[in-house]
Amino acid sequence: MIQPSDALEYHAGDRPGKIEIKASKSSLSPREIRLAYLPGAAFAAEEIVRDPVAAFRYTARGNLVAVVTNGTAVPGLGRVGPAAAKPFQEGISLLFKRLADIDVFDLELDTTDPDRFVETVRLLEPTFGAINLKDIAAPEGLLIYDRLRDAMAIPVLHETLYGTAVVAMAALINALDLTERSIEDVRVVLCGAGTVGLGCARLLVTMGLPRENLLLYDIHGLIHPDREDLNAYQSDFARDAAARTLVEGMQGADVFLGAATGGVLTPDMVRSMSRFPIVLAMGTPDPEIGYQEARQTRRDVIVGTSRGQDPNAIVDLLSFPYILRGALDVRASRITEGMMLAAARALAELAREEVVEEVTRAYGDVSLTFGPEYLLPRPIDPRVLLHESMAVARQAVAEGVAALELDADRYQDSLAVRLGTGREMMRQVILKARQSSPRIVFPDGASETTLRACAVLLDEGIASPILLGREEEIRGVAEGLGIEMAGVGTVDPSQDPRFERYAAEYFRLRARRGITPDIAARRLAQPRYFGALMLHQGDADMMIAGVTSPYSDSLRTVLEVIGPAPGVKRISSLYMVLRPKQIYFMADCAVNIEPDAEELAEIALLSARSVRSLGIEPRIAMLSFSNFGSVDHPRTRKVRTATALARERRPDLAIDGEIQLSTAWDEAVRRRYFPFAELPSDANVLVFPDLQSGNLAVHLLQKLGETVAVGPLLMGTRRPVHLLQYGCSVQDVVNLAALGAVEAAGSGEGGMG
């Protein structure tokens, strides 16, 4: 569960807020400054004067969206005003960038007057490529949307109105297909006549549902013509039917769509529906009926809810970023309901395709195949951007609202570039880590960083933490931080009944290495030794240490108690480096100071095994200051020999060296100057020739920004154990725990495989 203090720290930490503006062009030299502003900007401005459409070529307008609200209908809070709505606005801005590579300015307008709102946004049209309206109270928000859509020559999307509705239509398309019914023949009950409900009603009718087959209810009952409390948008769906209550309307209904609140739909109502009923309970924060409760009511029901952890999760993340991506890319003048239904159909069709391996792995290799429990693709499916944005762009062209023609192949390639992989990788790792949820022992049990990280690990379902230390001290620190300890195990080494047994085992392991029984007992009083013995004896599945102790001390403990796996000569390390659109792996940047050729080859093979365990095919560059013999020196010969040894042991590996980093990352240079190079594409695994170069490289990347380095992950240990560095953050601990869990599950314990 997200704690208020954690959320506030997240929003306030480092620089306040969640978004920033960054330059997309270099501006280091005086010449570049002149190009960017004066006189350079004048030339671009003159082109735009001659042809206003040139603004899309010479400025960021074509990829810039305004997310606009007045804070009158903020989810879960209601009418809180524009300032309090800004955290939500920044949040959706972040999602636009992360999911669809769309830049956003969030605008919070201090007015509830529709006329002033419309005029303000309309005057800003030259700035933006599209407008996204959000969290504006009905009916004013609907009026604002209709007027802006008609007045502006750029796309306007009311995300609250249509974001969830598009995903619901996708789920409904597939549910109807499974039950062999058509939209024209079913009777639909829609509970909730606010913005979300009205968006669903509009798309249902556009999709072909006869109006007489739709019953719309709100808290007062059926929306019918005799009611005097309706706005014009609700009146459009008024029905003069006898079923004035929801209970009556549900009898014999084929489909239920909920846009209301938790508890509205009862099991008895579900039982009163027709055969093979479809229940899409989309109320937030709680659906109208829970997934399991509905499924237990009757066997033939197909259910979707607003909860992300349930099958058939109807979440707006599957729609709004990709709809606007497609509209922007063909420079559409508007977003039509036809374009939104094209997005819905694309989602529905994607759910029928074979699920890509990386999604299956992220969900623990469970079977994800089209059926009653898989109506929608998972949000992490990288194909959502490609399929949905393409469908929207094609529909815009077909309807004549696009200014650009669509080259499907070229457009698909451009979407793939926008998608990248780095920003999604950690989310996939966390999802897969949940499947194993290992018992992780933390020697630094009373550390604030460790305690906060363990709270996140529990909340995310990543691991079952075990904290070492005096229980009263750990609980005292946790209470001071407001951290709930339920589910966290605590062990006081000095009081634990296993102490003597562990000390005896440590003495057995180190008896001929200068250790006496007394020294063994003193060592076991140190939490890191006790934790290592827990791992050694099978009382824990993994250990993460080093939060408050020197890395060298923690590593010494690992070497003494855990040691290398069978067949491994030296333990080594690997970092996973995440960039916005790339993933790299860097070895060995934390353990071996000056590995010889044999050890370098082993590091490369261990790296390949670890990277493959994460579902990524390794392409290994054995780095040097020389390219393929250009410098003859003992250091370059070492790397050359290591490459040959690794290739001899694993002929299937894509590996080459000795090679400079710039060459390993430049296919054009390799093709022109080194056509014999055996890397099929740019390297994603970098094996450094010594600790000094690797350690400096990873720290430099971390400090340059837009880089997340996860690790170091220890490779080649007999049991999974990983060490952190001084100054690590809570997220560093969480990321390493998740990565370690997935790597251990994917590669198994032991040697190089």
Secondary structure as UniProt FT lines:
FT   HELIX           4..12
FT   HELIX           30..36
FT   TURN            38..39
FT   HELIX           40..50
FT   HELIX           52..54
FT   HELIX           55..58
FT   HELIX           60..63
FT   STRAND          64..69
FT   TURN            75..77
FT   HELIX           82..100
FT   STRAND          103..108
FT   HELIX           114..123
FT   HELIX           125..127
FT   STRAND          130..133
FT   TURN            138..139
FT   HELIX           140..151
FT   STRAND          156..158
FT   HELIX           159..178
FT   TURN            179..180
FT   HELIX           183..185
FT   STRAND          188..191
FT   HELIX           195..207
FT   HELIX           211..213
FT   STRAND          214..218
FT   TURN            219..220
FT   STRAND          221..222
FT   TURN            225..226
FT   HELIX           232..235
FT   TURN            236..237
FT   HELIX           246..250
FT   TURN            251..252
FT   STRAND          255..258
FT   TURN            262..263
FT   HELIX           267..271
FT   STRAND          278..281
FT   HELIX           291..297
FT   TURN            299..300
FT   STRAND          302..305
FT   TURN            308..309
FT   TURN            311..312
FT   HELIX           316..318
FT   HELIX           320..329
FT   TURN            330..331
FT   HELIX           337..352
FT   HELIX           357..362
FT   TURN            363..365
FT   TURN            372..373
FT   TURN            379..380
FT   HELIX           383..398
FT   TURN            399..400
FT   HELIX           408..419
FT   HELIX           422..436
FT   STRAND          439..442
FT   TURN            445..446
FT   HELIX           448..460
FT   STRAND          464..468
FT   HELIX           471..481
FT   TURN            486..487
FT   STRAND          489..491
FT   HELIX           493..495
FT   TURN            497..498
FT   HELIX           499..510
FT   TURN            511..514
FT   HELIX           517..524
FT   HELIX           527..536
FT   TURN            537..538
FT   STRAND          542..545
FT   HELIX           551..561
FT   TURN            566..567
FT   STRAND          572..578
FT   STRAND          583..587
FT   HELIX           597..613
FT   TURN            614..615
FT   STRAND          619..623
FT   TURN            628..629
FT   HELIX           634..649
FT   TURN            651..652
FT   STRAND          654..659
FT   HELIX           661..664
FT   HELIX           667..673
FT   TURN            675..676
FT   STRAND          685..687
FT   HELIX           691..704
FT   STRAND          708..715
FT   STRAND          721..723
FT   TURN            726..727
FT   HELIX           730..747
//
